[in-house]
């Protein structure tokens, strides 16, 4: 971990966005009516970050690390459930840097294939993200290399925070932003930029309630690591950098959704909108669809669809 939460200012996120702009996409939004999904009529905005390079928001944090930090001759090394690894491999390929990526056996084949396609060394080890992280840290200690943490690193959060800039510009006047949480790099970076100008609602799989349990304990603690979104939303605990931000700017009422809720959200995003979202990418929408988050009358809501690294045939048959 590098830096502290005091390094995560809106000004620094704006500076990071300027550095990243040649390397990342400004992803679109779509405004629709909740009645399209059999809900009470109200406008909803979906921010389609799954259209980012590598199929998830992670490209932002990956490029931020490689552009803001000095990369040694040994290259970069990262542990990931899949999306972060693909993003680091892609950024390394674009910048001509060697990359080694450690992933657990729970990573989806779609994500493993994507990492390989970007030319990185890939090591599959253990059954959970924590296993891959331990192996990654052992590699760095043995051979060197720049470690790029998936969520608990200032540069990672600065990169993810650039999404807050786009949301601010594309969704003026929203009251609420609904965001899925794994380790917390995404929601933490966005909150560091938006601060208390927008209500930020966290959504987690009930099989991996990392932020939910942290809020209950008053600090990051180990949580279960299961559920359908295990390859993107199930580290052992949220990052300490993110938690310092969350305790100030994120609603403490974390919404927990079930595997069934997430699966239904995937199916309806495909059926009604032809959007192919992975489980973690659909989790925020699942909170709305399941009515576990109920907007108040007149509340203007945006929902982040943050990842699409899956195969459509898995749920479109």
C-alpha angles and dihedrals in degrees: 000000000000127000131349136269089267087071090062102085129149089244093056091046090053090050090050091050090056090053093047098043096094090052107042137056126242097230122215134246129218124205116210140157120261088227087074085072097043093263131124110287114270134126117265128186119211117200103208102210090153084083090067120112109288091018100277145060090261093092088075095059093040094055091043090057095047094045100041098043134057110254115211125220089262089067128217131322126195141173118215148161084230114279097068090047092052090049094049091047091050094047091047091050092050091050097041096248129141114245135193118191127195118201133172125243090256092069112115119251089238090062095043090051091050092052091051091048089060091058100248126141106251125202119189109203136161128347104273140042090256090061092052091047092053091050091047092052090048090053092051091050091050103041108011126234135144112287113220110197117212096227118343099076131091095231091051092052092045089056095047089046090066086076087067089060092054093046090050091053098039100040106039115179099018116151099200139030118196115207135175118235132213113145090348103244093125100046091038093054093046092048091049088060103036094036111174097338091096131031106246116205119197121214125195139175109257085230091064110029097169100150093034090057092042091055090049092050096040091236140047110292136171113276135183115285108210143099138091092296094053092127093062112014104040118082115141093256143351119268120268092230091054093045092057088056095041093054089060106034111020126080109256090217097091113193115228118204129190129234087253091054091051094046091052090049090053092049095048094044087056097040099045103027106018090236115145107210127176117230095265090045092054097044097092091051089047089064090060096039093050090046089235084128109042115190115219121241109291094009110147108220134191122189126202116224096194109176143028106177100133137090118264093221090064091076108008099071 
